[in-house]
Amino acid sequence: MRLQIRTLHLLRNTNPISTKHIHNPIYKVRSPHRPLLAFHTNTPTNNSNRNFMGSSFSTSSTATNSTDTMSSKTNTPPVQKSDDEWRAILSPEQFRILRTRGTEQPHSGTYNHHSASGTYTCVGCDAPLYTSTSKFDSGCGWPAFFEGVPGAINRREDGSLGMQRTEITCANCGGHLGHVFKGEGFGGAADERHCVNSVSLTFKEE
Ligand SMILES: [Zn+2]
C-alpha cells in the first residue's frame, strides 16, 4: 500500500513537468530570435558548443568560414562610453536594445522586409556590419543575414531565458545586435542566420 501511494505521488509530480511545459511559456513571452522550427529541431547545447569550438579552437572545420570573433572577457570594443553618454546619443528604444540586450517585437522592425542595395551600419557607432547581399528573408520576424562584414561582429555565449544561444554584438562599440543560429539550412557559406534587431541598424543605400 505504501508503495502504491508513493508511485502515484511520483506520477502526479513528474507528468506535468515536461520540457514542453517549461519552455513554451518562455518562448511565447519573449519570442527570442528563433523560429519555432529551429527551436524544436535543434539541440541548443550541442549547437552552441559546436559554434564555440569551431570559432575558437578549430582551424579546419566549416565554422572557420565565419569571419566573426568569439568574444572573451579581455576583448574590449574600442568605443567605450558610459550609460549616460550612450543615452545622450541613442533613443530610449535604441539604448534598451543595444546597451541592455533588448529585443524588438517580431515583424515590427524597419528592415525586416527591406531589400534595397547598400550597407547596414551600427546605429550606435556607425561601423559597417552587414551588406544587403548577405541579407535574406528567414520569415522569423527580424532582419536575417548569412554573415557579417569581416571582423565587425563579436560573439558571446548567452544562457539567458533558459536557452543556450550565441549573442552577436558590434565589435567596435559592443552594442547588442541579436543572436546567430547555425545549421538551419537557409544557406550561406557557414549555414548561419544572423538574427538582428532593426533598431540596432542604420541603412546606407548604394
Ligand atoms: Zn557599434
Residues whose N, C-alpha, C, O or C-beta is under 5 A from the ligand:
A	BS01	ZN	C122 G124 C125 A127 C170 N172 C173 G174 G175
